[in-house]
Amino acid sequence: MQNFLAEYRWTSEEERAGVGALVLIYDHETRGLEETLTAIQHEYRDVIGSTTHIHLDDQNCLEILAVKGQVKTTRELAQRLMGERGVRQLKLATLIL
């Protein structure tokens, strides 16, 4: 039930503060993608607490971003990252403070 309430709040209360993790898989062979992802992350350094980068195989990388801040800003970050060519999948796991 708590997860359902948190998801509802993430979709309806944009000014609310929350924490979570952005988990994405991307093709590191896509030209310029790593630089673009880094540039986007620097724009959102006020909500990104830490990142972890894992090499999955010769082509794919997993990146986990711990986030804390306004729901609206975190969702905007997720949308910007997902919109980049070469990002294969992105999942936002959320919790409300």
Secondary structure by P-SEA (a helix, b strand, c coil): caaaaaaaaaaccccccbbbbbbbcccccccaaaaaaaaaaaaacccccbbbbbbccccbbbbbbbbbccaaaaaaaaaaaaacccccbbbbbbbcc
